[in-house]
Amino acid sequence: MGRTADYTNERCSVAATLEVVGDPWTLLILRDAFAGVKRFEQWQERLGVARNVLAARLKTLVAHGVMETRRYSERPPRHEYWLTHKGLALSPVLLTMAEWGDRHIYGRDKSPNMFRHKTCGCAFHPVLACEACGDVVQLRDLERTMQEDSLLTVGEALEASKIAAE
């Protein structure tokens, strides 16, 4: 499938995320899904990705429960791809990546796209906040601790997740 790395033996949440969404094209497929794209032909037209690559990426997203298929035509049988709750939970990742690109590649005032907060009307720039106290968090405010009782590899965790979903 064109994979450049195998993270299944790692013990790391970043590696686990990359195992699901780290393939080339996958994040752009998700970007377009958040923009309302649901059909194979729409992705192919927007991205210019080869049909076999697109099919493989969509199959992987469905297999991991990030997207689900819904039939929209019986003859011929055709499906749309919809983000699941698990897929929708990736929105902060994509928003943060877009913000990084705006700041460090384009420059905020030259960004190709802008997000606007509908409630207040201002430009939206994501920040990380603590779920417990609401404080905005910087990297310097965090400390990393290893969970001693969590010894699953990425592969084992993905398999357990798959079994739990069934």
BELDACOR-V139902 format. One record per helix or strand. SS is the DSSP state (H for helix, E for strand). FROM is the first residue (numbers start at 1). LEN is the number of residues. If there is no record, write none. Layout:
<<SS/FROM/LEN> <SS/FROM/LEN>>
This chain:
<<H/13/9> <H/26/9> <H/40/8> <H/51/13> <E/67/7> <E/78/6> <H/85/4> <H/91/16> <H/108/3> <E/116/1> <E/123/1> <E/129/1> <E/136/1> <H/139/3> <H/154/12>>
